[in-house]
């Protein structure tokens, strides 16, 4: 990983899920490989579990679960050079307003960086405007950078914060074409997604086609790469986990098909064909020149996200894969979409270094304000207990008025929080789907 002289010695990453922690932490390493990295995991539905964090294998110098208010109180002390907001758009917007208040009048403040954890295929305007106000908004490709700047300019917002970059986890050894003499079977990996597609029928279909592929090619190994185990959450809610669908398959799964977890890079190390609907794993596989198939079986549709891969040369169906098709990505498409680009993080390092070296940075000024989004912004801020000025709402909730709990109180709160989280996850994964199905009767 390239390094360069930089005034950045300490980076704080606020993340609200395992995948966003991965993006934020690796982005931090790309900015300044030797900087201290402090992880702040936002308490909520998708807070990463210890198992998820261990699976990612990204070490932090400090790691703490935190609320939005606690994060802003910590930021008020100004203890880092760069803050990376690796969160959903609404949370980014709330933190921008909160940080603007916390740093008002400071001689020097941290540089604020944000962006997207993967392929941007939906809610482009909404997500971008919620991120506006950060010093740096990272675009994962030339294609995205052009769209981002056009969107900001279209509403009269300053587009200069957009910096062309790439996904920070594009890494790994280039793929070597499969050789039957290598001592292992040809391996097909289906990269599953928590919410794409979202119906039981479509997810059952995809699992069944993977199983049929394994049965038709008994000399191949088929892996279904899952993001999280039952009871865990990631960026999106998984209403119909493949683990449960697999248990219900008549006759069970073929012996050469396995459900696997673990680091995607390690799974790709043994993959000869990556299959997905629209997972960012496709970009990772293309980066390593692994044959990659973006499925068309359920249509090429915006809700699925596979329309993002139009022109890539990788759109294919399970029927085509059964017949032996091994799609190869188009070189021009790859370059335009942030893959196979030499030193794609140079512009990011230079921009952050320039900002971190400045004697003074202007105040954070998000596009959304009580004037521009009178009916939208209050709800976004309110979800994180902030008022219209970005200040903690309610008596006694200001950063200098909060009583620090004692050790026993913290332990009691942690136990109650764990119980509440378990109950919430049970409700989301078990009870809510039943209620929704009853509503369709």
Secondary structure, 3 states (H helix, E strand, C coil): CCCCCCCCCEEEEEECCHHHHHHHHHHHHHHCCCCEEEEEEECCCCCCCHHHHHHHCCCCCEEEEECHHHHHHHHCCCCCCEEEEECCHHHHHHHHHHHHHHCCCCCCCCEEEECCCCCCCCCHHHHHHHHCCCCEEEECCHHHHHHHHHHHHHCCCCCCCEEECCCCCCCCCCCCCCCHHHCCCCEEEEECCCCCCCCHHHHHHHHHHHHHHHHHCCCCEEEEECCCCCCCCCCCCCCCCHHHHHHCCCCCCCCCEEEECCCHHHHHCCCCEEEECCCCHHHHHHHCCCCEEEECCCCCCHHHCHHHHCCCCCEECHHHHHCCCCCCCCHHHHHHCCCCCCCCCHHHHHHHHHHHHCCCCCCCCCCCCCCCCCCCHHHHHHCCCECCCCCECCCCCCCCCCCCCCHHHHHHHHHHHHHHHHHHHHHHHHHHHHHHHHHCC
